[in-house]
Amino acid sequence: MASPAFADRPDPLAGDPQALRPLTTDLVAAVLGTRGYVVVTDGDGDLVGRWDDSLIWFLRQGGHGELLQVRTLAAATFGIEHVPALYAFCNSWNHERFWPKAFVHVDDDGRAQVCGEVITDLERGVTPHQLDRLLDCGITEGCRLAAAVGQLPGRTPG
């Protein structure tokens, strides 16, 4: 089942489920749609959805869009004075876990947030089943990171 935003396009899940397919935005949207996840296309043409209070982007990177990046922006925000503690949290997280890679983002207003990302090279293609597993990993682990960040002291009231 295709995501409603892509309903006017051919079903990218049709055909041989074992065949490798190129990574496309339509394929990502269709696989997410089969799980009932709601995603929208942002102003840059990227897919984004909300899980709890956090945002998760599904990006295609690389020269041919062959890299899948699932990026989570944890909802909790912190003042700039908490950046050293957030760096320490991310370093510990990255040392103890494979996914997602955690890092600190400071916006132009001086608010700090923690992001996580899972990146996979799909240059040779991907089956819908494989893509489903990769997306599930990115979402599940991104939510796990966001929950841990939400427990850190110093959060700015939202």
Summary of the structure (lengths in Angstrom):
residues: 158
radius of gyration: 16.7
end to end distance: 36.1
largest distance: 53.2
contacts: 477
relative contact order: 0.20
helix: 34%
strand: 27%
